[in-house]
């Protein structure tokens, strides 16, 4: 819907203005200079004579932001709550003594507000984008009951190890509107995974919002060599409680169907964590389950300000695959675990964002608000 | 007899009134039925409303960037977010809220624009539709200061008044021309006016294309052009075909209206921050317009009018350029510039017709006069001179 804008000004009348500029050049230059006093950017040296238009109050980065707020109540989900909102399903015991973990999932068409005032006709799992953050333990039997209440065929394709008939691709677990399918497989390998719809056309189904986090915690008993680390990852253990864990799904939205994204975010809502920084207790180490499902752009990234982190690619190892980095890149569907701490830092706001500046300025940017202790 | 006639007339009038009221009542009933039963609901398919947004004015100043946008959607539109150079910026809207079809609103952004650089604005509506607007070269929008107005007046004088005055200064020389010379001069006038007619029409249509859809640009241009042509013809012919000073005055008026439209366009370009290239272009334009003065002088060569008449004709033809500059830089939008140019085109057409008729009345050859060498040479010379000098100011 973009109206092509042509260089319509470089025409006869504009040339006349050239004459005007020449005829009264002095006067224009004078007024231009008056309106364009070099700004005194803190930390940015402005060479003498450079004309910079930034003398206006409120024109710093504070003004570079979406206007307004998303109504989370109407949306039915909140990006901040999503950071820690794990879906652990319901647990029962199989005859052989193994744990059976059952998740209920639905597909629904739903209009969601992805940025203040912008409605997006989404396809959702459980009415939210991203879908629920499923969390299980290595070795458990998983059962996902999937009902399609939406207007198109959908599926759940899990990244993990499973049988071909559980793959969630056409012919294996594709669910027509009104139908139901039960995916069943063992939880392996441990790591930070994802799931998404694999109906065709794939790009449209993913871009519409059908994806979510799928985390399998390592079983400490099976990992004796790194039992301590495994326990810190395993949800519900005292060791795990010492961590501040966050799930971040990096996504984006093309609102005008030109195959380019207008909004970039973590957990859907642009600028959500700039307007409401994520509270981090200084003494608690931070673990982020980071997943990239960005559509239309091949690569996304995560950069942390004033700090470095260890990175576990795919989360399938208990020792870092990258040590002491402050930037990682992820192709689409790539994911991993970030671990870092602000224990030695002074309290304050620490920014995080992708180092694709375009993504940052279109909404994918946030702040950690490091505090001494929760009030 | 004397009493029955009015009574019959009254009865006839009453009958007419009934026949007038009947269709109106029928239509009112139809409207009420459509509104109450909503027979169009069957066409609703859940598609989002069609949206359209036109950028009419751009102001760059100490407060940042202001954009006047006009909504042309099927329903009121809501501007949700605004991007500048692929980044979201806070903005305020005046008046706030959804923008009704055909209405305009100012979007104000505290954006630190860079002098001389290009900026790309993208408005995102609540449905996620985007509308782009490019600022080719960012320069401060002229303020309505006395200095600026004086400066614009100066350019208006150079491109509007000076060339007409220069053209009229050929008057003493032109007086000596014979019948063939006269034919040449009049057809020269037609040639130059023909060029201006095409130029103004094309410009008007182009500007109309930039205006909001609700103004129906091309139709508006054609209606305004034809309307002004017919009106001026009617005025001009109310006491016979114009000759002499009257004809000169109409030529001056036609050229003046064209210059008003041009001035509006120039002023609007100025307000939009268009940067320029040099003084020689203004001089080129002035040279281009010198022919206008010769054309105005042609019908009054035998009359020897007083000096103030020349001054008046000069102001009538050239003065509107100054007024157009002022209006254009202060408040106009594409549709008003298009309208002014269309009115100018209609006026020029009227003058072409009148000068042509005058030319035919000069001799006894009627329409065949156009086939004589002096007239054909004049037509060609007028159009060619305008065309070639226009090349000086086009890139």
Interface residues (C-beta under 8 A of the other chain):
Chain A: X1 X2 X3 X4 X5 X7 X8 X9 X10 X11 X12 X13 X14 X15 X16 X17 X18 X19 X20 X21 X22 X23 X24 X27 X28 X31 X32 X35 X36 X39 X51 X52 X53 X54 X55 X56 X57 X58 X59 X62 X63 X64 X65 X66 X67 X68 X115 X116 X117 X118 X119 X120 X253 X255 X256 X258 X262 X270 X271 X358 X361 X362 X363
Chain B: X51 X53 X54 X60 X61 X62 X63 X64 X78 X80 X81 X82 X83 X86 X87 X88 X89 X90 X91 X109 X110 X111 X112 X113 X114 X115 X116 X122 X124 X126 X127 X128 X129 X130 X131 X132 X133 X134 X136 X137 X138 X139 X140 X142 X143 X145 X147 X148 X151 X152 X154 X155 X158 X159 X210 X262 X265 X266 X268 X269 X270 X272 X273 X274 X275 X276 X277 X278 X279 X280 X281 X282 X283 X285 X390 X393 X394 X395
